[in-house]
Amino acid sequence: MWTDSSSRLGKQDFESVDPSSVLEQVIDLDVMRWQYKAELGSVHMGPVAEDFRAAFGLGADDRHIQLPLRRAPQRLNSLRQR
């Protein structure tokens, strides 16, 4: 089973971010329901990689969202409601 490490021990180069600024960027993201072309019948929800990269500058490129970030879409809508 794959798990992501969330421990400080496995990370470095920490940098504080302004939570209010991040929330403003999240509010501006388009969060949509969609299907992978090769996986019809399975519905997902979240932003597309191009928009996420433009908003936050994170990830290896503008075509992929790294796994820990892919789990965030469900949280995006709940953050918007706060």
Phi and psi in radians as a Rosetta constraint file:
Dihedral C 1 N 2 CA 2 C 2 CIRCULARHARMONIC -1.458 0.35
Dihedral N 2 CA 2 C 2 N 3 CIRCULARHARMONIC 2.323 0.35
Dihedral C 2 N 3 CA 3 C 3 CIRCULARHARMONIC -2.332 0.35
Dihedral N 3 CA 3 C 3 N 4 CIRCULARHARMONIC 2.599 0.35
Dihedral C 3 N 4 CA 4 C 4 CIRCULARHARMONIC -1.646 0.35
Dihedral N 4 CA 4 C 4 N 5 CIRCULARHARMONIC 2.414 0.35
Dihedral C 4 N 5 CA 5 C 5 CIRCULARHARMONIC -1.400 0.35
Dihedral N 5 CA 5 C 5 N 6 CIRCULARHARMONIC 2.217 0.35
Dihedral C 5 N 6 CA 6 C 6 CIRCULARHARMONIC -1.927 0.35
Dihedral N 6 CA 6 C 6 N 7 CIRCULARHARMONIC 0.032 0.35
Dihedral C 6 N 7 CA 7 C 7 CIRCULARHARMONIC -1.259 0.35
Dihedral N 7 CA 7 C 7 N 8 CIRCULARHARMONIC 2.497 0.35
Dihedral C 7 N 8 CA 8 C 8 CIRCULARHARMONIC -1.028 0.35
Dihedral N 8 CA 8 C 8 N 9 CIRCULARHARMONIC -0.498 0.35
Dihedral C 8 N 9 CA 9 C 9 CIRCULARHARMONIC -1.104 0.35
Dihedral N 9 CA 9 C 9 N 10 CIRCULARHARMONIC -0.435 0.35
Dihedral C 9 N 10 CA 10 C 10 CIRCULARHARMONIC -1.750 0.35
Dihedral N 10 CA 10 C 10 N 11 CIRCULARHARMONIC 0.188 0.35
Dihedral C 10 N 11 CA 11 C 11 CIRCULARHARMONIC -2.239 0.35
Dihedral N 11 CA 11 C 11 N 12 CIRCULARHARMONIC 2.868 0.35
Dihedral C 11 N 12 CA 12 C 12 CIRCULARHARMONIC -2.673 0.35
Dihedral N 12 CA 12 C 12 N 13 CIRCULARHARMONIC 3.082 0.35
Dihedral C 12 N 13 CA 13 C 13 CIRCULARHARMONIC 0.994 0.35
Dihedral N 13 CA 13 C 13 N 14 CIRCULARHARMONIC 0.827 0.35
Dihedral C 13 N 14 CA 14 C 14 CIRCULARHARMONIC -1.163 0.35
Dihedral N 14 CA 14 C 14 N 15 CIRCULARHARMONIC 2.492 0.35
Dihedral C 14 N 15 CA 15 C 15 CIRCULARHARMONIC -2.511 0.35
Dihedral N 15 CA 15 C 15 N 16 CIRCULARHARMONIC 2.209 0.35
Dihedral C 15 N 16 CA 16 C 16 CIRCULARHARMONIC -1.175 0.35
Dihedral N 16 CA 16 C 16 N 17 CIRCULARHARMONIC 2.571 0.35
Dihedral C 16 N 17 CA 17 C 17 CIRCULARHARMONIC -2.217 0.35
Dihedral N 17 CA 17 C 17 N 18 CIRCULARHARMONIC 2.697 0.35
Dihedral C 17 N 18 CA 18 C 18 CIRCULARHARMONIC -1.470 0.35
Dihedral N 18 CA 18 C 18 N 19 CIRCULARHARMONIC 1.931 0.35
Dihedral C 18 N 19 CA 19 C 19 CIRCULARHARMONIC -0.977 0.35
Dihedral N 19 CA 19 C 19 N 20 CIRCULARHARMONIC -0.658 0.35
Dihedral C 19 N 20 CA 20 C 20 CIRCULARHARMONIC -1.099 0.35
Dihedral N 20 CA 20 C 20 N 21 CIRCULARHARMONIC -0.701 0.35
Dihedral C 20 N 21 CA 21 C 21 CIRCULARHARMONIC -1.145 0.35
Dihedral N 21 CA 21 C 21 N 22 CIRCULARHARMONIC -0.738 0.35
Dihedral C 21 N 22 CA 22 C 22 CIRCULARHARMONIC -1.097 0.35
Dihedral N 22 CA 22 C 22 N 23 CIRCULARHARMONIC -0.770 0.35
Dihedral C 22 N 23 CA 23 C 23 CIRCULARHARMONIC -1.094 0.35
Dihedral N 23 CA 23 C 23 N 24 CIRCULARHARMONIC -0.665 0.35
Dihedral C 23 N 24 CA 24 C 24 CIRCULARHARMONIC -1.076 0.35
Dihedral N 24 CA 24 C 24 N 25 CIRCULARHARMONIC -0.722 0.35
Dihedral C 24 N 25 CA 25 C 25 CIRCULARHARMONIC -1.165 0.35
Dihedral N 25 CA 25 C 25 N 26 CIRCULARHARMONIC -0.664 0.35
Dihedral C 25 N 26 CA 26 C 26 CIRCULARHARMONIC -1.115 0.35
Dihedral N 26 CA 26 C 26 N 27 CIRCULARHARMONIC -0.761 0.35
Dihedral C 26 N 27 CA 27 C 27 CIRCULARHARMONIC -1.036 0.35
Dihedral N 27 CA 27 C 27 N 28 CIRCULARHARMONIC -0.608 0.35
Dihedral C 27 N 28 CA 28 C 28 CIRCULARHARMONIC -1.387 0.35
Dihedral N 28 CA 28 C 28 N 29 CIRCULARHARMONIC -0.246 0.35
Dihedral C 28 N 29 CA 29 C 29 CIRCULARHARMONIC -1.227 0.35
Dihedral N 29 CA 29 C 29 N 30 CIRCULARHARMONIC 2.445 0.35
Dihedral C 29 N 30 CA 30 C 30 CIRCULARHARMONIC -1.395 0.35
Dihedral N 30 CA 30 C 30 N 31 CIRCULARHARMONIC 2.029 0.35
Dihedral C 30 N 31 CA 31 C 31 CIRCULARHARMONIC -1.861 0.35
Dihedral N 31 CA 31 C 31 N 32 CIRCULARHARMONIC 2.086 0.35
Dihedral C 31 N 32 CA 32 C 32 CIRCULARHARMONIC -2.281 0.35
Dihedral N 32 CA 32 C 32 N 33 CIRCULARHARMONIC 2.806 0.35
Dihedral C 32 N 33 CA 33 C 33 CIRCULARHARMONIC -1.584 0.35
Dihedral N 33 CA 33 C 33 N 34 CIRCULARHARMONIC 2.470 0.35
Dihedral C 33 N 34 CA 34 C 34 CIRCULARHARMONIC -2.764 0.35
Dihedral N 34 CA 34 C 34 N 35 CIRCULARHARMONIC 2.965 0.35
Dihedral C 34 N 35 CA 35 C 35 CIRCULARHARMONIC -2.257 0.35
Dihedral N 35 CA 35 C 35 N 36 CIRCULARHARMONIC 2.492 0.35
Dihedral C 35 N 36 CA 36 C 36 CIRCULARHARMONIC -1.192 0.35
Dihedral N 36 CA 36 C 36 N 37 CIRCULARHARMONIC 2.453 0.35
Dihedral C 36 N 37 CA 37 C 37 CIRCULARHARMONIC -1.021 0.35
Dihedral N 37 CA 37 C 37 N 38 CIRCULARHARMONIC -0.618 0.35
Dihedral C 37 N 38 CA 38 C 38 CIRCULARHARMONIC -1.563 0.35
Dihedral N 38 CA 38 C 38 N 39 CIRCULARHARMONIC 0.065 0.35
Dihedral C 38 N 39 CA 39 C 39 CIRCULARHARMONIC -2.385 0.35
Dihedral N 39 CA 39 C 39 N 40 CIRCULARHARMONIC 0.893 0.35
Dihedral C 39 N 40 CA 40 C 40 CIRCULARHARMONIC -1.055 0.35
Dihedral N 40 CA 40 C 40 N 41 CIRCULARHARMONIC 2.476 0.35
Dihedral C 40 N 41 CA 41 C 41 CIRCULARHARMONIC 1.723 0.35
Dihedral N 41 CA 41 C 41 N 42 CIRCULARHARMONIC -0.274 0.35
Dihedral C 41 N 42 CA 42 C 42 CIRCULARHARMONIC -1.896 0.35
Dihedral N 42 CA 42 C 42 N 43 CIRCULARHARMONIC 1.960 0.35
Dihedral C 42 N 43 CA 43 C 43 CIRCULARHARMONIC -1.640 0.35
Dihedral N 43 CA 43 C 43 N 44 CIRCULARHARMONIC 2.374 0.35
Dihedral C 43 N 44 CA 44 C 44 CIRCULARHARMONIC -2.100 0.35
Dihedral N 44 CA 44 C 44 N 45 CIRCULARHARMONIC 2.975 0.35
Dihedral C 44 N 45 CA 45 C 45 CIRCULARHARMONIC -2.465 0.35
Dihedral N 45 CA 45 C 45 N 46 CIRCULARHARMONIC 2.387 0.35
Dihedral C 45 N 46 CA 46 C 46 CIRCULARHARMONIC 2.714 0.35
Dihedral N 46 CA 46 C 46 N 47 CIRCULARHARMONIC -3.119 0.35
Dihedral C 46 N 47 CA 47 C 47 CIRCULARHARMONIC -1.396 0.35
Dihedral N 47 CA 47 C 47 N 48 CIRCULARHARMONIC 2.888 0.35
Dihedral C 47 N 48 CA 48 C 48 CIRCULARHARMONIC -1.587 0.35
Dihedral N 48 CA 48 C 48 N 49 CIRCULARHARMONIC 2.715 0.35
Dihedral C 48 N 49 CA 49 C 49 CIRCULARHARMONIC -1.023 0.35
Dihedral N 49 CA 49 C 49 N 50 CIRCULARHARMONIC -0.663 0.35
Dihedral C 49 N 50 CA 50 C 50 CIRCULARHARMONIC -1.063 0.35
Dihedral N 50 CA 50 C 50 N 51 CIRCULARHARMONIC -0.767 0.35
Dihedral C 50 N 51 CA 51 C 51 CIRCULARHARMONIC -1.222 0.35
Dihedral N 51 CA 51 C 51 N 52 CIRCULARHARMONIC -0.681 0.35
Dihedral C 51 N 52 CA 52 C 52 CIRCULARHARMONIC -1.120 0.35
Dihedral N 52 CA 52 C 52 N 53 CIRCULARHARMONIC -0.758 0.35
Dihedral C 52 N 53 CA 53 C 53 CIRCULARHARMONIC -1.117 0.35
Dihedral N 53 CA 53 C 53 N 54 CIRCULARHARMONIC -0.732 0.35
Dihedral C 53 N 54 CA 54 C 54 CIRCULARHARMONIC -1.114 0.35
Dihedral N 54 CA 54 C 54 N 55 CIRCULARHARMONIC -0.660 0.35
Dihedral C 54 N 55 CA 55 C 55 CIRCULARHARMONIC -1.327 0.35
Dihedral N 55 CA 55 C 55 N 56 CIRCULARHARMONIC -0.736 0.35
Dihedral C 55 N 56 CA 56 C 56 CIRCULARHARMONIC -2.043 0.35
Dihedral N 56 CA 56 C 56 N 57 CIRCULARHARMONIC -0.254 0.35
Dihedral C 56 N 57 CA 57 C 57 CIRCULARHARMONIC 1.187 0.35
Dihedral N 57 CA 57 C 57 N 58 CIRCULARHARMONIC 0.389 0.35
Dihedral C 57 N 58 CA 58 C 58 CIRCULARHARMONIC -1.827 0.35
Dihedral N 58 CA 58 C 58 N 59 CIRCULARHARMONIC 2.727 0.35
Dihedral C 58 N 59 CA 59 C 59 CIRCULARHARMONIC 1.796 0.35
Dihedral N 59 CA 59 C 59 N 60 CIRCULARHARMONIC 2.898 0.35
Dihedral C 59 N 60 CA 60 C 60 CIRCULARHARMONIC -1.265 0.35
Dihedral N 60 CA 60 C 60 N 61 CIRCULARHARMONIC -0.516 0.35
Dihedral C 60 N 61 CA 61 C 61 CIRCULARHARMONIC -2.815 0.35
Dihedral N 61 CA 61 C 61 N 62 CIRCULARHARMONIC -3.037 0.35
Dihedral C 61 N 62 CA 62 C 62 CIRCULARHARMONIC -1.667 0.35
Dihedral N 62 CA 62 C 62 N 63 CIRCULARHARMONIC 0.327 0.35
Dihedral C 62 N 63 CA 63 C 63 CIRCULARHARMONIC -2.001 0.35
Dihedral N 63 CA 63 C 63 N 64 CIRCULARHARMONIC -0.142 0.35
Dihedral C 63 N 64 CA 64 C 64 CIRCULARHARMONIC -2.424 0.35
Dihedral N 64 CA 64 C 64 N 65 CIRCULARHARMONIC 2.532 0.35
Dihedral C 64 N 65 CA 65 C 65 CIRCULARHARMONIC -1.973 0.35
Dihedral N 65 CA 65 C 65 N 66 CIRCULARHARMONIC 2.202 0.35
Dihedral C 65 N 66 CA 66 C 66 CIRCULARHARMONIC -1.087 0.35
Dihedral N 66 CA 66 C 66 N 67 CIRCULARHARMONIC 2.627 0.35
Dihedral C 66 N 67 CA 67 C 67 CIRCULARHARMONIC -0.845 0.35
Dihedral N 67 CA 67 C 67 N 68 CIRCULARHARMONIC -0.865 0.35
Dihedral C 67 N 68 CA 68 C 68 CIRCULARHARMONIC -1.021 0.35
Dihedral N 68 CA 68 C 68 N 69 CIRCULARHARMONIC -0.560 0.35
Dihedral C 68 N 69 CA 69 C 69 CIRCULARHARMONIC -1.336 0.35
Dihedral N 69 CA 69 C 69 N 70 CIRCULARHARMONIC -0.477 0.35
Dihedral C 69 N 70 CA 70 C 70 CIRCULARHARMONIC -1.153 0.35
Dihedral N 70 CA 70 C 70 N 71 CIRCULARHARMONIC -0.404 0.35
Dihedral C 70 N 71 CA 71 C 71 CIRCULARHARMONIC -1.418 0.35
Dihedral N 71 CA 71 C 71 N 72 CIRCULARHARMONIC -0.099 0.35
Dihedral C 71 N 72 CA 72 C 72 CIRCULARHARMONIC -1.355 0.35
Dihedral N 72 CA 72 C 72 N 73 CIRCULARHARMONIC -0.404 0.35
Dihedral C 72 N 73 CA 73 C 73 CIRCULARHARMONIC -0.931 0.35
Dihedral N 73 CA 73 C 73 N 74 CIRCULARHARMONIC -0.700 0.35
Dihedral C 73 N 74 CA 74 C 74 CIRCULARHARMONIC -1.085 0.35
Dihedral N 74 CA 74 C 74 N 75 CIRCULARHARMONIC -0.533 0.35
Dihedral C 74 N 75 CA 75 C 75 CIRCULARHARMONIC -1.400 0.35
Dihedral N 75 CA 75 C 75 N 76 CIRCULARHARMONIC -0.430 0.35
Dihedral C 75 N 76 CA 76 C 76 CIRCULARHARMONIC -1.054 0.35
Dihedral N 76 CA 76 C 76 N 77 CIRCULARHARMONIC -0.815 0.35
Dihedral C 76 N 77 CA 77 C 77 CIRCULARHARMONIC -1.155 0.35
Dihedral N 77 CA 77 C 77 N 78 CIRCULARHARMONIC -0.646 0.35
Dihedral C 77 N 78 CA 78 C 78 CIRCULARHARMONIC -1.197 0.35
Dihedral N 78 CA 78 C 78 N 79 CIRCULARHARMONIC -0.596 0.35
Dihedral C 78 N 79 CA 79 C 79 CIRCULARHARMONIC -1.139 0.35
Dihedral N 79 CA 79 C 79 N 80 CIRCULARHARMONIC -0.635 0.35
Dihedral C 79 N 80 CA 80 C 80 CIRCULARHARMONIC -1.147 0.35
Dihedral N 80 CA 80 C 80 N 81 CIRCULARHARMONIC -0.477 0.35
Dihedral C 80 N 81 CA 81 C 81 CIRCULARHARMONIC -1.470 0.35
Dihedral N 81 CA 81 C 81 N 82 CIRCULARHARMONIC -0.095 0.35
